[in-house]
Amino acid sequence: ELQMELAGIESQLAIARVNDGKEARILEKEQMQLLETIASTKEDLAAVVEGTKRSTTTTANVMERIADWTTDNGNNAAPYRGAMGYAPALDSKKDIDDSRLPY
């Protein structure tokens, strides 16, 4: 949205430079303010994305530890998929890729 607003001001600025210098100065100030806002927003967004990456990695590590704990590191394997009373089977990436299951 900020980029669209900036494009509109730049369009008005081009017209104002041809017609009147006073209006052009006002629009140039607005343009500079928008450019600063866009730069600030990009920095804030980059910080949020970096925080999300760290959070996702931490969550994945916790989930992996829980899965290892509940399956006793594979020692409590079920005799077949879905067997009750056993730890759930953990699929590897290869298992999923080779699977013909509908999910």
C-alpha positions as CSV (number, residue, x, y, z in Angstrom):
1,E,0.0,0.0,0.0
2,L,2.9,2.3,0.8
3,Q,4.5,1.6,-2.5
4,M,1.2,2.5,-4.3
5,E,0.9,5.7,-2.3
6,L,4.5,6.6,-3.2
7,A,3.8,6.0,-6.9
8,G,0.7,8.3,-6.7
9,I,2.8,11.0,-5.1
10,E,5.5,10.7,-7.7
11,S,3.0,11.0,-10.4
12,Q,1.5,14.2,-8.8
13,L,5.0,15.4,-8.3
14,A,5.9,15.1,-12.0
15,I,2.8,17.1,-12.9
16,A,3.5,19.7,-10.2
17,R,7.0,20.3,-11.4
18,V,5.7,21.2,-14.8
19,N,3.0,23.5,-13.5
20,D,4.0,25.0,-10.2
21,G,7.2,24.8,-8.1
22,K,5.4,25.4,-4.7
23,E,3.2,22.3,-4.9
24,A,6.2,20.3,-6.0
25,R,8.1,21.2,-2.8
26,I,5.2,20.0,-0.7
27,L,5.0,16.7,-2.7
28,E,8.7,16.2,-2.4
29,K,8.5,16.4,1.4
30,E,5.6,13.8,1.3
31,Q,7.7,11.6,-1.0
32,M,10.7,11.7,1.4
33,Q,8.4,10.9,4.4
34,L,7.0,7.9,2.5
35,L,10.4,6.7,1.6
36,E,11.5,6.8,5.2
37,T,8.3,5.0,6.3
38,I,8.9,2.3,3.7
39,A,12.5,1.8,4.8
40,S,11.4,1.6,8.5
41,T,8.7,-0.8,7.6
42,K,11.1,-3.1,5.7
43,E,13.5,-3.1,8.7
44,D,10.6,-4.0,11.1
45,L,9.4,-6.7,8.8
46,A,12.9,-8.2,8.5
47,A,13.2,-8.3,12.3
48,V,9.8,-10.1,12.6
49,V,10.8,-12.6,10.0
50,E,14.1,-13.3,11.7
51,G,12.3,-13.8,15.0
52,T,9.8,-16.2,13.4
53,K,12.6,-18.3,11.9
54,R,14.2,-18.7,15.4
55,S,10.9,-19.5,16.9
56,T,10.1,-22.1,14.3
57,T,13.5,-23.8,14.7
58,T,13.0,-23.9,18.5
59,T,9.5,-25.4,18.1
60,A,10.8,-28.0,15.7
61,N,13.5,-29.0,18.1
62,V,11.1,-29.4,21.0
63,M,8.7,-31.4,18.9
64,E,11.5,-33.7,17.8
65,R,12.5,-34.3,21.4
66,I,8.9,-35.1,22.4
67,A,8.6,-37.5,19.5
68,D,11.8,-39.3,20.4
69,W,10.7,-39.5,24.1
70,T,7.3,-40.9,23.3
71,T,8.7,-43.6,20.9
72,D,11.6,-44.4,23.3
73,N,13.9,-43.6,20.4
74,G,12.3,-46.3,18.2
75,N,12.5,-49.1,20.8
76,N,8.7,-49.2,21.4
77,A,7.9,-49.7,17.7
78,A,4.4,-50.8,16.8
79,P,4.1,-54.2,14.9
80,Y,1.9,-52.4,12.3
81,R,0.8,-48.9,11.6
82,G,-1.9,-47.7,13.9
83,A,-1.4,-50.5,16.5
84,M,-2.9,-49.4,19.9
85,G,-0.8,-49.3,23.0
86,Y,2.5,-48.6,21.1
87,A,4.3,-45.4,20.3
88,P,3.2,-43.9,17.0
89,A,5.3,-44.6,13.9
90,L,7.5,-41.7,12.8
91,D,7.8,-41.3,9.1
92,S,11.0,-40.2,7.5
93,K,11.1,-38.0,4.4
94,K,11.8,-41.1,2.3
95,D,8.8,-43.0,3.8
96,I,6.5,-40.1,2.9
97,D,7.9,-39.7,-0.6
98,D,7.6,-43.5,-1.3
99,S,4.1,-43.7,0.2
100,R,1.0,-44.2,-1.9
101,L,-1.2,-43.1,0.9
102,P,-3.8,-40.4,0.1
103,Y,-2.5,-37.9,2.7
